[in-house]
């Protein structure tokens, strides 16, 4: 079974218009900050646009077919959230908690994530960890003084690069970037600095300084990594991600251990299992339930393939 998913559009003040202009997501020229390509949440739920479940929500499918997630899932819910993010302006400097902290302070999971740089304008960068180890009091003072940016490590980035961001890592996507984000199924963000910019109603966005200081880990940016090999760009306990580019000709064995998600970020590919064939074009994605067996992917495109 191959389920094509309609992305959930999120409008946030820093969003750009590349997703609508170039990826067919939203109305042409509409500013779309995030397109949730795989989501099974109350605050964002994909619609299935083909086959037996056409017109129904992804969460309805999962509730009726819980084994479609796979036996490797160790959580009491769908484990991942996958997005395309278009940064028309800098995102806030932020940090996410681990599972233990999230469980103690919310009903959500923690958030370890990774970024695959799909597009990057010249000079584009990310905030990626801290420059050195700081005392809590030093970080608190920098936040109060508005000098936190001086403590943050910035990295110039280019298309095709991958950045792994464990929970506790200070980070921010900066303007001029379009990225694929694969993350735990969590929407917890602790903002520590937001450039004092105002929302359309004139208000400042909420900061979460106490929680942020509680979870910030002083990690050497050189050590922020996950296992990568061949076409695999990230392999950790939460997800395994592979990128296939250009003349794609790949056969996958979708076992009972995990579902597979295929997201196209350029061109198009044909995905075929024992029952059907579905074309996935730029900006589109496909959910393949666990246990589907042999799946062939062919085409001239670039795809991000994720499983747990």
C-alpha positions as CSV (number, residue, x, y, z in Angstrom):
1,X,0.0,0.0,0.0
2,X,1.3,3.4,-1.0
3,X,-0.3,6.4,0.7
4,X,0.3,9.9,-0.8
5,X,0.0,12.6,1.8
6,X,-1.1,16.2,1.5
7,X,1.3,18.5,3.5
8,X,0.0,20.5,6.4
9,X,0.8,24.2,5.9
10,X,2.1,26.3,8.8
11,X,2.3,30.1,8.6
12,X,4.9,31.7,10.8
13,X,6.2,35.2,10.6
14,X,9.7,34.1,9.3
15,X,8.3,32.0,6.4
16,X,9.3,32.6,2.8
17,X,7.5,31.9,-0.5
18,X,9.7,29.2,-2.1
19,X,7.5,26.3,-1.0
20,X,4.5,27.9,-2.8
21,X,6.5,29.1,-5.9
22,X,8.7,26.1,-6.5
23,X,7.3,23.1,-4.7
24,X,3.6,23.5,-5.4
25,X,2.7,23.8,-1.7
26,X,-0.1,26.4,-1.0
27,X,-1.2,29.1,-3.4
28,X,1.4,30.6,-5.7
29,X,3.3,33.4,-3.9
30,X,1.8,32.4,-0.5
31,X,4.3,32.6,2.4
32,X,4.6,29.1,3.9
33,X,7.1,28.7,6.7
34,X,6.6,24.9,7.2
35,X,5.1,22.1,5.2
36,X,4.5,19.1,7.5
37,X,5.1,16.2,5.1
38,X,4.5,13.4,7.6
39,X,2.5,14.2,10.7
40,X,0.1,12.3,12.9
41,X,-0.7,15.0,15.5
42,X,-3.7,17.0,16.7
43,X,-1.9,20.2,15.7
44,X,-1.2,18.9,12.2
45,X,-2.6,15.8,10.5
46,X,-1.9,14.8,6.9
47,X,-4.8,14.0,4.5
48,X,-4.4,10.9,2.3
49,X,-5.0,11.9,-1.3
50,X,-5.1,8.5,-3.1
51,X,-6.3,4.9,-2.9
52,X,-8.7,3.2,-0.4
53,X,-8.1,5.9,2.3
54,X,-8.4,8.9,0.0
55,X,-9.9,11.9,1.9
56,X,-9.3,10.4,5.3
57,X,-6.6,11.7,7.8
58,X,-3.3,10.0,8.3
59,X,-4.1,9.6,12.1
60,X,-7.3,7.7,11.2
61,X,-5.3,5.3,9.1
62,X,-2.7,4.8,11.8
63,X,-5.4,4.2,14.5
64,X,-7.0,1.5,12.3
65,X,-3.6,0.1,11.3
66,X,-1.2,0.5,14.2
67,X,1.2,-2.2,12.9
68,X,1.9,0.1,9.9
69,X,4.4,2.0,12.0
70,X,6.6,-1.0,12.6
71,X,7.9,-3.0,15.5
72,X,10.9,-0.8,16.1
73,X,8.7,2.0,17.5
74,X,9.3,2.3,21.2
75,X,6.9,5.2,21.9
76,X,3.1,5.2,22.6
77,X,2.4,7.3,19.5
78,X,3.6,7.9,15.9
79,X,7.4,8.6,16.4
80,X,8.4,11.1,13.7
81,X,7.5,14.5,12.3
82,X,9.0,15.4,8.9
83,X,8.9,18.9,7.4
84,X,10.1,21.1,4.6
85,X,11.1,24.5,6.1
86,X,11.5,27.8,4.2
87,X,13.3,30.4,6.2
88,X,12.6,33.8,4.6
89,X,14.0,35.3,7.8
90,X,16.0,34.0,10.7
91,X,14.3,31.6,13.1
92,X,14.6,32.2,16.8
93,X,17.6,30.9,18.7
94,X,16.2,27.9,20.4
95,X,16.7,24.5,22.1
96,X,14.6,21.4,22.6
97,X,14.4,19.0,25.6
98,X,15.2,15.3,25.7
99,X,12.5,12.7,26.3
100,X,12.9,12.7,30.1
101,X,12.5,16.5,30.5
102,X,9.6,16.6,28.0
103,X,7.8,13.8,29.8
104,X,8.2,15.6,33.1
105,X,7.0,19.0,31.8
106,X,4.6,18.2,28.9
107,X,2.6,15.5,27.1
108,X,5.0,15.6,24.1
109,X,8.2,13.7,23.3
110,X,11.7,15.2,23.4
111,X,13.1,16.5,20.2
112,X,16.3,15.3,18.4
113,X,16.3,16.3,14.8
114,X,18.4,16.6,11.7
115,X,18.6,19.0,8.8
116,X,19.3,18.3,5.2
117,X,20.1,21.5,3.3
118,X,18.0,21.5,0.1
119,X,18.6,25.1,-1.0
120,X,20.9,27.7,0.4
121,X,21.4,31.3,-0.8
122,X,25.0,32.6,-0.9
123,X,26.2,33.3,2.6
124,X,23.5,31.3,4.3
125,X,24.3,30.0,7.7
126,X,22.9,28.2,10.7
127,X,23.3,28.7,14.4
128,X,24.9,25.4,15.6
129,X,25.8,24.9,19.2
130,X,27.7,27.3,21.5
131,X,31.2,28.6,21.0
132,X,32.4,27.1,24.3
133,X,31.3,25.9,27.7
134,X,29.4,28.6,29.6
135,X,28.1,28.7,33.1
136,X,24.3,28.9,33.5
137,X,24.8,32.4,35.0
138,X,26.8,33.5,31.9
139,X,24.1,32.4,29.5
140,X,21.4,34.0,31.6
141,X,23.2,37.3,31.6
142,X,23.8,37.1,27.8
143,X,20.0,36.5,27.3
144,X,19.1,39.4,29.6
145,X,21.7,41.7,27.9
146,X,20.6,40.7,24.4
147,X,24.1,39.4,23.6
148,X,23.4,35.7,23.3
149,X,24.3,35.7,19.6
150,X,27.9,36.4,20.6
151,X,27.9,33.0,22.4
152,X,26.5,31.1,19.5
153,X,28.5,29.1,17.0
154,X,27.5,30.0,13.4
155,X,28.3,27.8,10.4
156,X,28.1,28.7,6.7
157,X,26.2,26.0,4.9
158,X,25.6,24.8,1.3
159,X,23.1,22.5,-0.4
160,X,23.6,18.8,0.2
161,X,25.0,19.1,3.7
162,X,23.5,17.4,6.7
163,X,23.4,18.6,10.3
164,X,22.5,16.4,13.2
165,X,21.0,18.3,16.2
166,X,20.5,16.3,19.4
167,X,18.2,17.6,22.1
168,X,19.9,20.2,24.3
169,X,21.7,21.8,21.3
170,X,21.3,25.5,20.8
171,X,20.4,26.1,17.2
172,X,18.6,28.3,14.6
173,X,17.9,28.1,10.9
174,X,18.9,31.4,9.4
175,X,17.4,33.3,6.4
176,X,17.9,32.0,2.8
177,X,17.6,28.3,3.6
178,X,15.2,25.7,2.6
179,X,15.7,22.5,4.5
180,X,14.2,19.0,5.1
181,X,13.8,18.4,8.8
182,X,13.4,14.9,10.2
183,X,12.7,15.0,13.9
184,X,11.0,13.2,16.8
185,X,7.3,13.7,16.9
186,X,7.4,16.8,19.1
187,X,6.4,20.4,18.8
188,X,8.3,21.7,21.9
189,X,10.5,24.7,21.2
190,X,12.2,26.7,24.0
191,X,13.0,30.1,22.5
192,X,15.9,31.9,24.1
193,X,16.2,34.9,21.7
194,X,14.0,36.2,19.0
195,X,15.7,39.4,17.9
196,X,13.0,41.5,19.6
197,X,10.8,41.3,16.5
198,X,7.1,41.7,16.7
199,X,4.2,39.6,15.4
200,X,1.5,41.2,13.2
201,X,-0.5,42.2,16.3
202,X,2.5,44.0,17.7
203,X,3.3,41.6,20.4
204,X,6.6,39.9,21.1
205,X,6.8,36.1,20.8
206,X,7.1,34.2,24.1
207,X,10.5,33.2,25.3
208,X,11.1,30.2,27.5
209,X,14.3,31.1,29.2
210,X,14.1,29.0,32.4
211,X,13.2,25.8,30.5
212,X,15.9,26.5,27.9
213,X,18.6,27.0,30.5
214,X,17.5,23.7,32.2
215,X,18.1,21.7,29.0
216,X,21.0,23.4,27.2
217,X,23.9,21.1,26.9
218,X,27.3,22.6,26.1
219,X,28.2,20.4,23.1
220,X,31.3,20.9,21.0
221,X,29.9,21.5,17.5
222,X,32.6,19.2,16.0
223,X,31.0,16.4,18.1
224,X,27.4,16.9,17.0
225,X,27.1,14.1,14.5
226,X,25.4,10.9,13.7
227,X,26.5,7.9,11.8
228,X,26.6,8.3,8.0
229,X,27.6,6.0,5.2
230,X,27.0,5.5,1.5
231,X,23.7,7.3,0.8
232,X,22.7,7.3,4.5
233,X,23.0,10.8,5.9
234,X,21.8,10.1,9.5
235,X,21.4,7.0,11.5
236,X,20.5,7.3,15.2
237,X,18.2,5.6,17.7
238,X,15.2,7.7,16.5
239,X,15.5,7.7,12.7
240,X,17.6,6.5,9.7
241,X,17.6,8.9,6.7
242,X,18.9,8.3,3.2
243,X,19.2,10.7,0.2
244,X,18.9,9.4,-3.4
245,X,19.7,11.8,-6.2
246,X,19.5,12.2,-10.0
247,X,19.0,8.8,-11.8
248,X,17.3,7.0,-8.9
249,X,17.0,3.2,-9.3
250,X,16.6,1.7,-5.8
251,X,14.8,-1.4,-4.5
252,X,13.8,-1.3,-0.8
253,X,12.7,-4.2,1.4
254,X,10.0,-2.6,3.6
255,X,10.0,-5.1,6.6
256,X,7.7,-5.3,9.6
257,X,10.3,-3.3,11.6
258,X,9.5,0.1,10.1
259,X,7.5,2.2,7.7
260,X,9.3,4.1,5.0
261,X,8.6,7.7,4.1
262,X,9.6,9.1,0.7
263,X,9.8,12.8,0.2
264,X,10.7,14.3,-3.2
265,X,12.7,17.6,-3.2
266,X,13.5,17.8,-6.9
267,X,12.2,16.2,-10.1
268,X,10.0,13.1,-9.7
269,X,10.2,9.4,-9.1
270,X,7.8,6.4,-9.6
271,X,7.3,4.2,-6.5
272,X,6.0,0.7,-7.1
273,X,5.1,-2.1,-4.8
274,X,3.3,-5.4,-5.5
275,X,-0.1,-3.7,-5.9
276,X,0.3,-0.2,-7.4
277,X,2.6,2.5,-8.7
278,X,2.5,6.1,-7.6
279,X,4.4,9.1,-8.9
280,X,5.9,11.4,-6.3
281,X,7.0,14.9,-7.6
282,X,8.8,17.8,-6.1
283,X,7.1,18.9,-2.9
284,X,5.2,15.6,-2.5
285,X,5.6,12.6,-0.2
286,X,4.5,9.1,0.3
287,X,4.0,6.8,3.3
288,X,4.8,3.1,2.9
289,X,3.4,0.9,5.8
290,X,5.7,-1.5,7.4
291,X,5.6,-5.0,6.0
292,X,4.9,-3.8,2.5
293,X,7.7,-5.9,1.1
294,X,9.7,-5.0,-2.1
295,X,9.3,-1.5,-3.3
296,X,11.1,-0.2,-6.4
297,X,11.8,3.5,-6.9
298,X,12.9,4.9,-10.2
299,X,13.1,8.3,-11.8
300,X,15.1,11.5,-12.2
301,X,14.7,13.3,-8.9
302,X,16.1,13.8,-5.5
303,X,14.4,12.0,-2.6
304,X,14.7,11.9,1.1
305,X,13.9,8.4,2.5
306,X,13.2,8.0,6.2
307,X,12.5,5.1,8.5
308,X,12.7,4.4,12.2
